[in-house]
Amino acid sequence: PSEHHSLTALAHSKVCTDNWDSLLATICASKLPKLTRAVWEASVTDKKVMPPWTEMDSFLTQRYLTLEAMESDPSQARSDPHPPPSKGNQNPKPSGSHANPFRSQGSPLPRRSIFLYP
């Protein structure tokens, strides 16, 4: 995951990130799709304090694994929230195992990507 690579690069550069938990978690939470953000907010027990980055990281990992399991489990048959594209639509949405649950509909970047610098 890119956030791990970014934090590792900062650590190798001897940049102290010990107090960045709330900043990283806040930035990451703001980039989540609405449904995942709602699940995240519901999992936070103390709404007055931003959880540490380790909680956000664990949540994202578990959320990803859950969504992947649901995508690959044929018994979890559900109606597709994205109907097949009409003939005029040249940009169909990805589906199945190629769909990225962390990608918003309008963003070309995965939602798990966090850039700490421009």
C-alpha positions as CSV (number, residue, x, y, z in Angstrom):
1,P,0.0,0.0,0.0
2,S,1.2,3.5,-0.9
3,E,0.8,4.9,2.6
4,H,3.2,2.3,4.0
5,H,5.7,3.1,1.2
6,S,5.4,6.8,2.0
7,L,5.9,6.3,5.7
8,T,8.8,4.0,5.1
9,A,10.5,6.6,2.8
10,L,10.0,9.3,5.4
11,A,11.5,7.0,8.1
12,H,14.5,6.3,5.9
13,S,14.9,10.0,5.4
14,K,14.9,10.4,9.2
15,V,11.7,12.4,9.2
16,C,9.9,11.9,12.6
17,T,6.3,10.9,12.0
18,D,5.5,9.9,15.6
19,N,2.9,12.6,16.0
20,W,1.3,12.3,12.6
21,D,-1.4,9.8,13.5
22,S,-4.4,12.2,13.5
23,L,-3.1,14.0,10.4
24,L,-2.8,10.8,8.4
25,A,-6.1,9.4,9.6
26,T,-7.9,12.6,8.9
27,I,-6.5,12.9,5.4
28,C,-7.3,9.3,4.7
29,A,-10.8,9.4,6.1
30,S,-11.6,12.5,4.0
31,K,-10.7,10.5,0.8
32,L,-12.9,7.5,1.5
33,P,-16.0,6.7,-0.5
34,K,-19.2,7.7,1.3
35,L,-20.2,4.1,2.3
36,T,-16.7,3.2,3.6
37,R,-16.5,6.5,5.4
38,A,-19.8,5.8,7.1
39,V,-18.6,2.3,8.2
40,W,-15.4,3.9,9.4
41,E,-17.2,6.6,11.4
42,A,-19.5,4.0,12.9
43,S,-16.5,2.0,14.1
44,V,-14.9,5.0,15.9
45,T,-16.0,4.7,19.5
46,D,-14.8,8.2,20.8
47,K,-16.1,10.8,18.3
48,K,-14.2,13.6,20.0
49,V,-10.7,12.1,19.4
50,M,-9.3,11.0,16.1
51,P,-8.1,7.4,16.3
52,P,-4.5,6.6,15.8
53,W,-3.2,5.7,12.3
54,T,-2.8,2.1,13.3
55,E,-6.6,1.9,13.7
56,M,-7.3,3.4,10.3
57,D,-4.7,1.2,8.7
58,S,-6.3,-1.9,10.3
59,F,-9.8,-0.8,9.3
60,L,-8.7,-0.2,5.7
61,T,-7.0,-3.6,5.5
62,Q,-10.1,-5.4,7.0
63,R,-12.5,-3.4,4.8
64,Y,-10.5,-4.3,1.7
65,L,-10.4,-8.0,2.6
66,T,-14.1,-8.0,3.3
67,L,-15.0,-6.4,0.0
68,E,-12.6,-8.8,-1.9
69,A,-14.2,-11.8,-0.2
70,M,-17.7,-10.5,-1.1
71,E,-16.6,-10.0,-4.7
72,S,-15.2,-13.5,-5.0
73,D,-17.9,-15.4,-3.1
74,P,-20.6,-16.5,-5.6
75,S,-23.1,-17.2,-2.7
76,Q,-23.1,-13.4,-2.0
77,A,-25.1,-12.8,-5.2
78,R,-26.5,-9.3,-5.2
79,S,-28.0,-7.0,-7.8
80,D,-25.4,-4.9,-9.5
81,P,-25.7,-1.3,-8.4
82,H,-24.2,-0.2,-11.7
83,P,-26.5,-1.4,-14.6
84,P,-24.8,-2.3,-17.9
85,P,-23.8,0.8,-19.8
86,S,-26.0,2.0,-22.7
87,K,-24.7,1.8,-26.2
88,G,-23.7,5.4,-26.1
89,N,-21.5,5.0,-23.0
90,Q,-17.9,4.5,-24.1
91,N,-16.5,4.3,-20.5
92,P,-18.0,1.3,-18.8
93,K,-17.4,0.9,-15.0
94,P,-15.1,-2.0,-14.0
95,S,-16.9,-4.9,-12.3
96,G,-16.0,-8.2,-10.6
97,S,-12.5,-8.7,-9.4
98,H,-11.2,-5.8,-11.4
99,A,-13.3,-3.2,-9.5
100,N,-11.5,-1.2,-6.9
101,P,-13.6,-0.5,-3.8
102,F,-11.4,2.4,-2.8
103,R,-11.8,4.3,-6.1
104,S,-14.5,6.9,-6.3
105,Q,-16.5,7.2,-9.5
106,G,-14.9,10.5,-10.6
107,S,-11.3,10.0,-9.4
108,P,-8.5,8.3,-11.5
109,L,-6.5,7.5,-8.3
110,P,-7.1,4.7,-5.9
111,R,-8.6,5.9,-2.6
112,R,-6.0,4.2,-0.6
113,S,-3.3,6.4,-2.1
114,I,-2.1,9.1,0.2
115,F,0.4,11.7,-1.0
116,L,2.2,13.5,1.7
117,Y,3.8,16.1,-0.6
118,P,2.8,17.6,-3.9
